[in-house]
Amino acid sequence: MTTAQDRAPAFARQPTAALVLADGTVFWGQGCGAIGEAIAEVCFNTAMSGYQEILTDPSYAGQIVAFTAPHIGNTGTTSEDEEDACPPAANGARGAVMRADITRPSNWRSQASLDAWLKAKNIVGLTGIDTRALTRRIRENGMPHGVIIHAPEGDIDVASLQAKAAAWTGLEGLDLAKDVTCTSAYDFDGTQWIWPQGSGHVSPESDLSVVVLDFGVKENILRCLGSLGAKIHVMPANTTAEEVMARKPDGVLLSNGPGDPAATGRYAVETIQKLVAAKVPVFGICLGHQMLGLALGAKTIKMAQGHHGANHPVKDLSTGKVEIVSMNHGFAIDRDSLPDGVIETHVSLFDGSNCGIALANQPVFSVQYHPEASPGPKDSFYLFERFAEAMRAARQRG
């Protein structure tokens, strides 16, 4: 039953939630989703749709997502749109920050409201704040540490929450891939979702075999590989090169994931180096891109704002083509550290940062963005086709 308090504008209601930043800044609002609190890095995402995919992307582990689009939740939620490919190890965004109240869903595919879905996913939500002011603060000062809290009774101790945010060590040096990777290897046989049939299955006669090293892989990456006609075997982040090669794969995909690539690289870089030395085709995405860079001798850096959204222009330096892509990363390869023999293939047209590399004279390449995400256009699907071509060519060479 809706009460007068519920119908009152957000600024007139007693706050039941807040975002408290490490410097003491407080954004008061109304709580939704899970009751409780979560500490994380605060970033903003400029996508106008895809909120469910964003919140279930394991790459957002350790982060609170503030949406710049004001109306989040209007289309409800559906299990078909979730991206955490390995639910037993699922650990996506810690919190969601929105401008407007969540309204009743209006979509024939909706199975539950966003509020109910957030509760089920144990994600703390906050509505009714000035997301434009928060976004401007992040653009000017970088991504802050913060605590998001939902306390229906309004019992919010700002000083205590600020102290927690200030004491949090942050994402640098933090290996989060170990928290979101699969706990054991498994096979995946799905293909891309096509309206109205839904997702299909890989044919048993498929001629390609791909091992995916799971650092927090999104399910649509696996579906894109399946649509190429690849049999997919997903393996945990700490899998050795010897274990990978025992599968006799035609290619290896290094997945996306959260955290500091240098931290995950402490155990993954040696594996990647051995795979490259074995001449197996390698394709890296997001965190996989960063760790391929580390394996080839480059360095990674922490970004002030990162790139989070579905409207980022990236230029393919080999063709001059500009792609509109989906991005989610707070670390990047330092382009000035690329060693001889490693070619820069893509750059961001927002800030000129590195968005792609390739190893000269070998089918080893990676991109910083998400080619599977198709944020409206499908500009980047050619990368999966390039990977398939590389695997078939390597097989013909014997």
C-alpha positions, 0 to 999 in steps of 0.5 A: 500500500502506498502511503503519503510519505511514499508519494512525497518528493524525495527531498521531503522524505526522511532519508533511509539511505546514504552514500558516505565518501571517504572525505566526508561528503554525504549524499542522502536519499531513499533506500532500495534493494538489500538492507545493510551497507557495503564499502567499495570504490564509487564509479559512474556509468553513462549507459542508458540501458543494460543496468541489469547486465552492468550490475551482474558483470563480475568486473564491477566487483568491489565497486558501487555504480552510480548511473548517470541515466536518471531512470533506472529500473523501468523495464524490470529484470529478467534472468536472461539478461544476467552476465555472471556466468558462474553464479556459485562464485557470483560477486558483481557490483556492491551497490547501485546509485540512481537519480529517480525512484524505481517505478513499476516495470513496463516490459513484456520480458520482465520477471521481477521489479528492480527493487525485488531483484536487488534484494535477491542479489544482495545489492544495496540501492540508493535513489533520489540523490543528485547523480550529476553532482556525484558524477562531476565530483568523480570527473574532477577528483577521481573515483572515491572510496565510499560506503553505501547504506540502506537503513529503513529506520534511518539509523545512519552513523555518518562518522563511523561510515566515513571512517570505514571508507577512509580506512579501506585500502581500495582496488590497487594491489587487490586480486578480485579475480579469485573471488569471481572465477569458477570454482571448477572447470565446466563446459558451455554450449550456449549461443547468442540470444536471438529474438524470438527464439532465445539462446541456442546451442553449439552443434556437436559437430563444431570444429573449434575448441576454445579454453576460456580462462575465467577471471570473471567472464561475462556469459555473453562472451561465452555465447559469442564464442558459441555462435562461432561454432566453438566448443567451450571449456571454462577453466579457473583463473589459477589454471596452469598452462600445462592444464590448459594445453592438455585440453589441446585447444585451438585457441585461448580466451583471457576473460574480463574481470575485476581488480588490479591486473598486476595482482592477478598477474602474480599467478596468471602472467606466467601461464599467459607467457607459456601459452604465447610461447606455445604459439596457440592463438590468444584473445584477451578482453578487458582484464585479459587484455591488461594481463596479456600486456603484462605478460608481453612486458608492458605495465598497467596503471590505475586510472582516475575515472576509468571508463564505464559506459556503452557510448565510448568511441574507439579507433581501430588504427589498422583500418581507421574505423571508429567503433562505438563500444561498451567499456568497464575498467579502472586500470589500463595498459601504459602505452609508453611501456609497450615493448618492441614487437607489441603493436598498439591497435586501438585507442580511445577517442575520449582520452587517447588511452590504449584500447588494444594490442597485438603481437607482431607475426603471431595470432595474439591480440586483445582489446580493452573494451567489451566486443560482446556487449553490443551497446546498440551497434555491433561494431566489434563482433569482428574480433570474435570472427578474427579469433576464429580465423586465427584458430582455423589458420593455426590448425591448418599450419599444424 
